[in-house]
């Protein structure tokens, strides 16, 4: 148990260096929620996968939604305009 705590601290520090504190904190929160909601692997294993470049959605098994204040304008484009005409 103590080794997991030390590993999480070390991996989180590396994630902060890679993504910035705000994003790393948000992703750690989502990983913790995924652990509670399912039989996901350990938190250190999830952090290690993220540090190796694996997309967060693959690790969590879901795609997180953005808050209204962060919604990307591209997400609001009508489907009609995204289909290639033939």
C-alpha positions as CSV (number, residue, x, y, z in Angstrom):
1,X,0.0,0.0,0.0
2,X,2.8,2.5,0.9
3,X,4.7,1.7,-2.3
4,X,1.5,2.5,-4.3
5,X,1.3,5.9,-2.6
6,X,4.9,6.6,-3.4
7,X,4.5,5.4,-6.9
8,X,1.4,7.6,-7.5
9,X,3.2,10.6,-6.1
10,X,6.2,10.0,-8.4
11,X,4.1,9.3,-11.5
12,X,1.8,12.3,-10.8
13,X,4.9,14.6,-10.6
14,X,6.0,13.3,-14.0
15,X,2.5,13.8,-15.4
16,X,2.4,17.4,-14.1
17,X,5.8,18.0,-15.9
18,X,4.3,16.6,-19.1
19,X,0.8,18.1,-19.1
20,X,0.8,20.9,-16.6
21,X,-0.7,20.9,-13.1
22,X,-4.3,21.7,-14.0
23,X,-4.6,19.0,-16.7
24,X,-2.7,16.4,-14.7
25,X,-4.9,17.1,-11.6
26,X,-8.1,16.7,-13.7
27,X,-6.9,13.5,-15.3
28,X,-5.9,12.0,-12.0
29,X,-9.4,12.8,-10.7
30,X,-10.9,11.0,-13.7
31,X,-8.6,8.0,-13.2
32,X,-9.6,7.8,-9.5
33,X,-13.3,7.9,-10.5
34,X,-12.7,5.1,-13.0
35,X,-11.1,3.0,-10.3
36,X,-14.1,3.4,-8.1
37,X,-16.7,2.8,-10.9
38,X,-15.1,-0.4,-12.3
39,X,-12.5,-3.1,-11.8
40,X,-9.8,-1.0,-13.5
41,X,-6.1,-1.7,-12.9
42,X,-4.2,0.1,-10.2
43,X,-3.8,3.8,-10.2
44,X,0.0,3.5,-10.7
45,X,-0.6,1.3,-13.8
46,X,-3.1,3.9,-15.2
47,X,-0.6,6.7,-14.6
48,X,2.2,4.8,-16.3
49,X,0.0,4.1,-19.3
50,X,-0.8,7.8,-19.6
51,X,2.8,8.8,-19.3
52,X,3.7,6.4,-22.1
53,X,1.4,8.5,-24.3
54,X,-1.7,6.3,-24.3
55,X,-4.9,8.4,-24.8
56,X,-6.8,9.0,-21.6
57,X,-10.0,7.8,-23.2
58,X,-8.4,4.3,-23.7
59,X,-7.3,4.2,-20.1
60,X,-10.6,5.2,-18.7
61,X,-12.7,3.2,-21.2
62,X,-14.9,6.3,-21.8
63,X,-14.6,9.7,-23.3
64,X,-15.0,12.4,-20.8
65,X,-17.2,15.4,-21.7
66,X,-16.0,19.0,-21.6
67,X,-17.7,21.5,-19.3
68,X,-19.8,24.1,-21.1
69,X,-17.2,26.8,-20.5
70,X,-14.6,24.7,-22.4
71,X,-16.7,23.4,-25.3
72,X,-14.8,23.5,-28.5
73,X,-16.5,25.4,-31.3
74,X,-15.7,22.5,-33.7
75,X,-17.9,20.3,-31.6
76,X,-20.9,22.5,-32.4
77,X,-20.7,22.2,-36.2
78,X,-23.8,20.6,-37.7
79,X,-23.3,17.1,-39.1
80,X,-24.5,18.4,-42.5
81,X,-21.3,20.4,-42.9
82,X,-19.0,17.6,-41.9
83,X,-20.1,15.1,-44.6
84,X,-18.1,15.1,-47.8
85,X,-20.3,15.7,-50.8
86,X,-19.9,13.2,-53.7
